[in-house]
Amino acid sequence: MSFKRKDLLEIGALSPEEISLLLDAAEPFREIGGREIKKVPALRGKTVVNLFCEPSTRTRTSFELAAKRLSADVVTVSPSSSSAAKGETLLDTARTIESMRADILVIRHSSAGAAETMAGRVGLSVINAGDGRHEHPTQALLDLLTIRDRKGRLRDLRVAIVGDVAHSRVARSDIHALTKMGAEVRVVGPPTMMPPGLHRLGAEVRHRLDEALEGVDVIIMLRLQLERQERSLFPSIREYVRLYGLTAERVRRAAPDVLVMHPGPVNRGVELAPDVADSAAAVILDQVENGVAVRMGLMYLLAQGQGA
């Protein structure tokens, strides 16, 4: 099976078979990171442009490393150094990049739907690296790859996603991906951080963390996104930590071989107690490593489709 899509814009539009294909495509690229020379010629002659209109370190660096390890030419653009600072529209920027014969455009933007809008107007492949509160599809793929590696499967696993779901594009992509692959998803957080309609995505909504963690196989903690909140959604950070911070005591309520995950960056002492973040259950660095492989596999598949 080949990946028939020109772009990757959201997990919600993918079939389980497409998700499996993307995960499988990442597998052969993981060992490249352990080589002395971390390069293969898979994208030699291709140009990848990273257009990051929001601050990013992990995602931007991961995409840059992935493209360079595939031997692509890589250009990274930020709004402050582009014509967007002079009033150029996002679409004009995309068309300019296309006119330079770039092959893949990776975009992160604060507006939901920005990647989809651009993909519909340009011929090059567009990858959504996070758009507003909508989705972050490659984060979901690296999360699934990490879980599949450690657990050997995705179907019938019990997964708790904890925290600020209302402002989290990672949560939306993870819910779509996990439910499509047959996992049971529990979404946990204060009512003020729960958007309406989560049950329609197949997730079970809970508000008491201690009860929600009983017997779960995977715990995905979300970063508390204070910068995205227009108003305070809880009395204080201390109160949030008391009710929803993951401590070693709470981890013991889960399955003995539970995985603890976080999309990063971690607010130590808020979402995760330091001893939990540094414990054997935490696979946060595995997520980072798998992120490069997932993005390599994705760009390879998109480039193969361009040549078809």
C-alpha positions in Angstrom: 0.0 0.0 0.0 1.3 3.5 -0.9 0.4 6.8 0.7 -2.0 8.3 -1.8 -2.2 11.8 -0.2 -0.4 14.9 -1.4 -0.3 16.4 2.1 -0.6 15.4 5.8 -3.0 17.9 7.4 -4.8 16.0 10.1 -5.1 12.6 11.7 -8.9 12.8 11.7 -9.0 12.3 7.9 -6.8 9.2 7.9 -7.9 5.6 7.9 -6.4 3.0 10.3 -4.6 1.5 7.3 -3.0 4.8 6.5 -1.9 5.4 10.1 -0.3 1.9 10.1 1.5 2.7 6.8 3.0 5.9 8.3 4.1 4.1 11.4 5.6 1.2 9.4 7.4 3.7 7.1 9.2 5.2 10.2 10.7 1.9 11.3 13.6 1.6 8.9 14.7 5.2 9.5 15.1 4.8 13.2 18.5 3.1 13.1 20.0 5.9 11.0 20.2 8.0 14.1 22.7 5.5 15.6 25.0 5.5 12.7 28.3 7.4 12.6 27.1 9.1 9.3 23.5 9.9 9.9 22.4 10.3 6.2 20.7 8.4 3.4 20.1 9.8 -0.1 16.4 9.2 -0.1 15.5 12.9 -0.7 18.6 14.1 -2.5 17.7 16.9 -4.9 14.5 17.7 -3.0 13.9 21.0 -1.1 12.0 21.2 2.2 10.9 24.5 3.6 10.0 24.9 7.3 7.7 27.8 7.8 7.2 28.2 11.6 4.9 31.1 12.5 4.8 30.1 16.1 7.8 29.6 18.5 9.0 26.0 18.4 12.2 24.2 19.3 11.4 20.4 19.4 9.2 20.2 16.4 11.2 22.6 14.2 14.5 20.8 15.1 13.0 17.4 14.5 11.7 18.3 11.0 15.1 19.9 10.2 17.0 16.8 11.3 14.6 14.5 9.5 15.0 16.4 6.2 18.8 16.7 6.5 19.2 13.0 7.3 17.3 12.2 4.1 19.8 14.5 2.2 17.2 17.1 1.3 18.1 20.8 1.1 16.5 22.5 4.0 15.4 26.1 4.5 13.8 27.3 7.8 11.7 30.6 7.7 10.3 32.5 10.7 7.9 35.4 10.4 10.3 37.9 11.8 12.8 37.2 9.0 10.3 36.8 6.2 8.1 39.1 4.1 5.2 38.3 6.4 6.7 41.0 8.7 6.2 43.4 5.8 2.6 42.6 5.3 2.7 39.6 2.9 -0.1 37.2 3.3 0.5 33.6 4.3 -0.9 32.4 0.9 1.5 34.7 -1.0 4.3 33.4 1.0 3.3 29.8 0.1 3.1 30.6 -3.5 6.5 32.3 -3.4 8.0 29.2 -1.9 6.3 27.1 -4.5 7.7 29.3 -7.3 11.2 28.6 -6.0 10.5 24.9 -6.8 10.4 23.6 -3.2 8.9 20.2 -2.9 7.6 20.0 0.7 6.4 22.8 2.9 6.2 22.2 6.7 4.0 24.8 8.4 3.2 25.7 12.0 0.7 28.4 12.6 -1.5 29.8 15.3 -4.7 29.7 13.2 -6.6 26.4 12.9 -6.9 25.5 9.2 -3.9 27.4 8.0 -2.2 24.3 6.6 -5.3 23.1 4.9 -5.9 26.5 3.3 -2.3 26.5 1.9 -2.5 22.9 0.7 -5.6 23.6 -1.4 -3.8 26.5 -3.2 -0.3 25.1 -3.9 0.9 22.0 -5.7 3.8 21.1 -3.4 3.2 18.8 -0.4 2.2 20.5 2.8 2.7 19.0 6.3 0.8 20.4 9.3 3.3 20.9 12.1 0.5 22.2 14.4 -2.3 24.7 13.6 -4.0 26.6 16.4 -6.1 24.3 18.6 -6.9 22.0 15.6 -4.3 19.2 15.2 -0.6 18.2 15.4 -0.6 15.0 13.3 3.1 14.1 13.4 3.0 14.3 17.2 0.2 11.8 17.3 2.2 9.5 15.0 5.3 9.6 17.1 3.2 8.9 20.2 1.6 5.9 18.6 5.0 4.6 17.4 6.4 4.9 20.9 3.4 3.1 22.4 3.5 0.3 19.7 7.3 -0.2 20.3 6.9 -0.6 24.1 3.5 -2.4 24.2 3.6 -4.4 20.9 0.1 -3.3 20.0 -2.3 -0.4 20.1 -5.7 -2.2 20.1 -7.4 -2.6 23.4 -4.9 -0.5 25.4 -6.3 1.9 28.0 -4.9 5.4 27.5 -5.5 8.4 29.8 -4.9 11.8 28.3 -4.6 14.3 31.2 -4.8 18.1 31.4 -5.6 21.1 29.3 -7.5 19.4 26.4 -9.3 22.5 25.3 -6.1 24.2 24.2 -4.3 21.1 23.0 -3.9 20.2 19.4 -1.9 17.2 20.5 -4.8 15.8 22.5 -7.1 16.1 19.5 -4.7 14.3 17.2 -4.0 11.6 19.8 -7.7 11.0 20.4 -8.3 10.6 16.7 -5.3 8.3 16.2 -5.8 6.1 19.3 -9.5 5.5 18.8 -9.0 4.7 15.1 -6.4 2.1 16.1 -8.7 0.4 18.7 -7.5 1.9 22.0 -9.8 3.0 24.8 -9.2 6.7 25.5 -10.0 8.4 28.8 -9.7 12.2 28.8 -9.1 13.7 32.2 -9.1 17.3 33.4 -11.1 20.1 35.0 -14.5 20.8 33.4 -13.2 24.2 32.3 -10.5 22.5 30.2 -12.8 20.1 28.4 -14.2 21.2 25.0 -17.6 20.0 24.1 -18.1 17.0 21.8 -15.2 14.8 23.0 -17.6 11.9 23.3 -18.3 12.1 19.6 -14.6 11.4 19.0 -14.9 8.2 21.0 -13.2 9.5 24.2 -14.6 9.0 27.7 -14.5 12.2 29.7 -13.6 12.1 33.4 -12.7 14.8 35.9 -11.2 12.8 38.8 -7.6 11.8 38.1 -7.2 9.2 40.7 -10.2 7.2 39.4 -9.3 7.7 35.8 -5.8 6.2 36.2 -7.0 2.9 37.5 -5.5 0.1 35.4 -4.5 2.3 32.4 -1.6 1.2 30.2 -0.5 4.6 29.0 -0.7 8.1 30.6 -0.2 11.1 28.3 0.2 14.3 30.3 -0.5 17.5 28.4 1.5 20.7 29.0 -0.4 23.4 30.8 -0.7 26.1 28.1 -1.0 29.3 30.0 -0.1 31.3 26.9 -3.2 30.1 25.0 -5.7 30.8 27.7 -7.7 34.0 27.4 -8.8 33.7 31.0 -7.8 31.7 34.1 -9.4 28.2 34.0 -8.5 27.2 37.5 -8.0 28.9 40.9 -4.2 28.5 41.0 -1.3 26.4 39.7 -1.0 24.9 43.1 -4.6 23.8 43.0 -4.1 22.4 39.5 -1.0 20.4 40.7 -2.9 19.1 43.7 -5.8 17.8 41.5 -4.1 16.8 38.2 -0.3 16.7 38.7 1.1 13.2 38.2 2.9 11.9 41.2 4.5 8.5 41.9 1.6 7.6 44.2 -0.8 8.3 41.4 1.3 6.3 38.9 0.9 3.2 41.1 -2.9 3.3 40.4 -2.1 2.4 36.7 -0.9 -0.9 35.3 2.5 -2.1 36.6 4.1 -1.6 33.2 2.4 1.8 32.5 4.1 4.3 30.1 4.2 8.0 31.0 4.3 10.3 28.1 4.4 14.1 27.5 4.7 16.1 24.2 7.1 18.5 25.8 8.4 20.8 27.0 7.6 19.5 30.5 6.7 21.9 33.3 8.4 19.9 36.1 6.5 20.0 39.3 3.3 21.0 37.4 2.2 18.2 35.0 4.8 15.8 36.3 6.6 15.4 39.6 10.4 15.3 39.0 10.7 11.7 40.2 8.0 10.6 37.7 9.6 12.5 34.8 12.9 10.7 35.6 11.4 7.3 36.3 11.7 4.2 34.2 8.0 4.5 33.2 8.7 7.8 31.4 9.4 7.4 27.7 9.6 11.1 26.9 13.0 10.9 25.3 11.8 7.9 23.2 9.1 10.1 21.9 11.7 12.7 20.8 13.8 10.1 19.0 10.8 8.6 17.3 9.7 12.0 16.2 12.7 12.3 13.8 12.0 8.8 12.4 8.3 9.5 11.9 9.0 12.7 10.0 11.6 11.0 7.9 9.1 8.3 6.9 6.4 10.8 6.2 8.6 13.0 3.9 9.9 9.9 2.2 6.3 8.7 1.4 5.2 12.2 0.2 8.3 12.5 -2.1 7.6 9.0 -3.5 4.0 10.1 -4.3 5.4 13.2 -6.1 7.3 11.0 -8.4 4.4 8.7 -9.2 
